Amino acid sequence: MSRIAPPWSHAPVAKRFVLRLFISLKYVTANVVDRRNGRVIVTASSVEKALKEGLDCGRTCNSKAAAAVGEVLAMRLKVDGLASEPIHANATKEVEKKGFKNRAKVWAILNAIRSHGVNLVLDDDHDSGNDHHFPCR
């Protein structure tokens, strides 16, 4: 009797690379997770010494710090040869999870990643016709 492999063992993962954001009052961290193995493959954070020294966060991190984290993440994705891979993010969910007060930080990260040549794909739940586009300034 031949053994049949479970359906999850070798199936390709849709949306393989996913952007995850962690935002607190003091810090901003952005991770790209490979959903095939559940590991963080690229990360950038305002707690890193090199980033922290160049930021004027004081007691709180602002949108400039968030943009810097996005820029560093984009550069690391380029170095690792992943900039052309689709990196999926859901801006609506990220804003909902982080709270409206962090909306500017979320968009600062997303804009910085996209503006540095990363293939960032926005997967918003609603069909508003604005999916995959950034808001007007």
Sine and cosine of phi, psi and omega as CSV:
sin_phi,cos_phi,sin_psi,cos_psi,sin_omega,cos_omega
0.00,0.00,0.82,-0.57,0.02,-1.00
-0.99,0.13,0.55,-0.83,-0.04,-1.00
-1.00,-0.05,0.75,-0.66,0.00,-1.00
-1.00,-0.08,0.76,-0.65,0.01,-1.00
-0.95,0.32,0.60,-0.80,0.05,-1.00
-0.89,0.46,0.50,-0.87,-0.09,-1.00
-0.88,0.47,-0.37,0.93,-0.05,-1.00
-1.00,0.03,-0.14,0.99,-0.14,-0.99
-0.94,0.33,-0.65,0.76,-0.07,-1.00
-0.78,-0.62,0.12,0.99,-0.04,-1.00
-0.93,0.36,0.68,-0.74,0.05,-1.00
-0.92,0.40,0.53,-0.85,-0.03,-1.00
-0.99,-0.11,0.87,-0.49,0.11,-0.99
-0.93,0.36,0.57,-0.82,-0.04,-1.00
0.82,0.57,0.85,0.53,-0.09,-1.00
-0.86,0.51,-0.75,0.66,-0.04,-1.00
-0.98,-0.20,0.82,-0.57,-0.08,-1.00
-0.80,-0.60,0.69,-0.73,0.05,-1.00
-1.00,0.06,0.76,-0.64,0.07,-1.00
-0.84,-0.54,0.73,-0.68,-0.02,-1.00
-0.91,-0.41,0.60,-0.80,0.09,-1.00
-0.78,-0.63,0.89,-0.46,-0.07,-1.00
-0.78,-0.62,0.82,-0.57,0.12,-0.99
-0.83,-0.55,-0.05,-1.00,0.05,-1.00
-0.88,0.47,-0.62,0.79,-0.10,-0.99
-1.00,-0.09,-0.47,0.89,-0.18,-0.98
-0.72,-0.69,0.41,-0.91,0.11,-0.99
-0.74,-0.67,0.78,-0.63,0.04,-1.00
-0.74,-0.67,0.68,-0.73,0.06,-1.00
-0.81,-0.58,0.77,-0.63,0.01,-1.00
-0.83,-0.55,0.58,-0.81,0.20,-0.98
-0.95,-0.31,0.83,-0.55,-0.07,-1.00
-0.96,-0.30,0.72,-0.69,0.13,-0.99
-1.00,0.03,0.95,-0.32,-0.08,-1.00
-0.95,0.32,-0.22,0.98,0.02,-1.00
-0.93,0.38,-0.60,0.80,0.01,-1.00
-0.84,-0.55,0.02,1.00,0.07,-1.00
0.96,0.27,0.28,0.96,-0.05,-1.00
-0.98,-0.22,0.53,-0.85,0.15,-0.99
-0.97,0.23,0.84,-0.55,-0.04,-1.00
-0.98,-0.22,-0.46,0.89,0.04,-1.00
-0.59,-0.81,0.66,-0.75,0.00,-1.00
-0.59,-0.80,0.44,-0.90,0.13,-0.99
-0.51,-0.86,0.61,-0.79,-0.06,-1.00
-0.50,-0.86,0.52,-0.86,0.04,-1.00
-0.95,0.31,-0.11,0.99,0.05,-1.00
-1.00,0.09,-0.21,0.98,0.03,-1.00
-0.91,0.42,0.68,-0.74,-0.08,-1.00
-0.81,0.58,-0.73,0.68,-0.03,-1.00
-0.89,0.46,-0.62,0.78,0.02,-1.00
-0.97,0.24,-0.70,0.71,-0.07,-1.00
-0.85,0.53,-0.65,0.76,-0.03,-1.00
-0.91,0.41,-0.51,0.86,-0.03,-1.00
-1.00,0.03,-0.10,1.00,-0.05,-1.00
-0.97,-0.24,0.50,-0.87,0.05,-1.00
-0.96,-0.29,0.91,0.41,-0.07,-1.00
-0.99,0.13,-0.58,0.81,-0.06,-1.00
0.86,0.50,-0.80,-0.61,-0.01,-1.00
-1.00,0.09,-0.33,0.94,0.00,-1.00
-0.71,-0.71,0.45,-0.89,0.07,-1.00
-1.00,-0.10,0.66,-0.75,-0.05,-1.00
-0.94,-0.34,-0.13,-0.99,-0.01,-1.00
-0.91,0.42,-0.52,0.85,0.05,-1.00
-0.89,0.46,-0.67,0.74,0.04,-1.00
-0.90,0.43,-0.66,0.75,0.02,-1.00
-0.89,0.46,-0.67,0.74,0.03,-1.00
-0.90,0.44,-0.63,0.78,0.02,-1.00
-0.90,0.44,-0.64,0.77,0.05,-1.00
-0.89,0.45,-0.69,0.72,0.04,-1.00
-0.88,0.47,-0.64,0.76,0.01,-1.00
-0.90,0.43,-0.71,0.70,0.01,-1.00
-0.90,0.44,-0.67,0.74,0.03,-1.00
-0.87,0.49,-0.70,0.72,0.01,-1.00
-0.87,0.49,-0.69,0.72,0.01,-1.00
-0.89,0.45,-0.64,0.77,0.01,-1.00
-0.93,0.38,-0.60,0.80,0.07,-1.00
-0.90,0.44,-0.63,0.77,0.04,-1.00
-0.90,0.44,-0.72,0.69,-0.01,-1.00
-0.86,0.51,-0.62,0.78,-0.02,-1.00
-0.99,0.13,0.02,1.00,0.02,-1.00
0.96,0.28,0.41,0.91,-0.05,-1.00
-0.95,-0.32,0.04,1.00,-0.07,-1.00
-0.89,0.46,-0.49,0.87,-0.02,-1.00
-1.00,0.03,-0.23,0.97,0.07,-1.00
-0.95,0.32,0.59,-0.80,0.05,-1.00
-0.93,0.37,0.86,-0.51,0.08,-1.00
-0.97,-0.26,0.90,-0.45,-0.11,-0.99
-1.00,-0.05,0.66,-0.75,0.06,-1.00
-0.59,-0.81,0.54,-0.84,0.07,-1.00
-0.89,-0.45,0.99,-0.14,-0.07,-1.00
-0.87,0.49,-0.66,0.75,-0.02,-1.00
-0.87,0.48,-0.73,0.68,0.00,-1.00
-0.91,0.42,-0.65,0.76,-0.01,-1.00
-0.88,0.47,-0.68,0.73,0.01,-1.00
-0.92,0.40,-0.67,0.75,0.01,-1.00
-0.89,0.46,-0.68,0.74,-0.02,-1.00
-0.94,0.34,-0.63,0.78,-0.08,-1.00
-1.00,0.07,-0.24,0.97,-0.02,-1.00
1.00,-0.06,0.54,-0.84,-0.08,-1.00
-0.86,0.51,-0.53,0.85,-0.02,-1.00
-0.89,0.45,-0.35,0.94,0.03,-1.00
-0.99,-0.16,0.16,0.99,-0.03,-1.00
-0.83,0.55,-0.70,0.72,-0.02,-1.00
-0.89,0.45,-0.60,0.80,0.02,-1.00
-0.93,0.38,-0.69,0.73,0.02,-1.00
-0.85,0.52,-0.76,0.65,-0.03,-1.00
-0.93,0.36,-0.50,0.86,0.06,-1.00
-0.90,0.44,-0.67,0.74,0.04,-1.00
-0.90,0.43,-0.76,0.65,-0.03,-1.00
-0.88,0.48,-0.70,0.71,0.01,-1.00
-0.89,0.45,-0.65,0.76,0.00,-1.00
-0.91,0.42,-0.67,0.74,0.00,-1.00
-0.90,0.44,-0.75,0.66,-0.03,-1.00
-0.91,0.43,-0.67,0.74,-0.08,-1.00
-0.94,0.35,-0.25,0.97,0.03,-1.00
-0.98,-0.18,0.36,0.93,0.18,-0.98
1.00,0.05,0.21,0.98,0.03,-1.00
-1.00,0.10,0.61,-0.79,0.01,-1.00
-0.98,0.19,0.97,0.25,-0.02,-1.00
-1.00,0.05,0.83,-0.56,-0.02,-1.00
-0.93,-0.37,0.86,-0.52,0.02,-1.00
-1.00,0.00,0.81,-0.58,-0.03,-1.00
-0.92,-0.40,0.97,0.24,0.01,-1.00
-0.99,0.14,0.56,-0.83,-0.05,-1.00
-0.92,0.38,-0.65,0.76,-0.09,-1.00
-0.99,0.15,0.37,-0.93,0.01,-1.00
-0.97,-0.26,0.89,0.47,-0.09,-1.00
-0.99,0.12,-0.08,1.00,-0.06,-1.00
1.00,0.05,-0.12,0.99,0.00,-1.00
-0.97,-0.24,0.11,0.99,0.01,-1.00
-0.85,0.52,0.59,-0.81,0.04,-1.00
0.95,0.31,0.20,0.98,0.05,-1.00
-0.82,-0.58,0.50,-0.86,0.01,-1.00
-1.00,0.00,0.46,-0.89,-0.04,-1.00
-0.92,0.39,0.45,-0.89,0.05,-1.00
-0.94,0.33,0.48,-0.88,0.00,-1.00
-0.99,-0.14,0.00,0.00,0.00,0.00
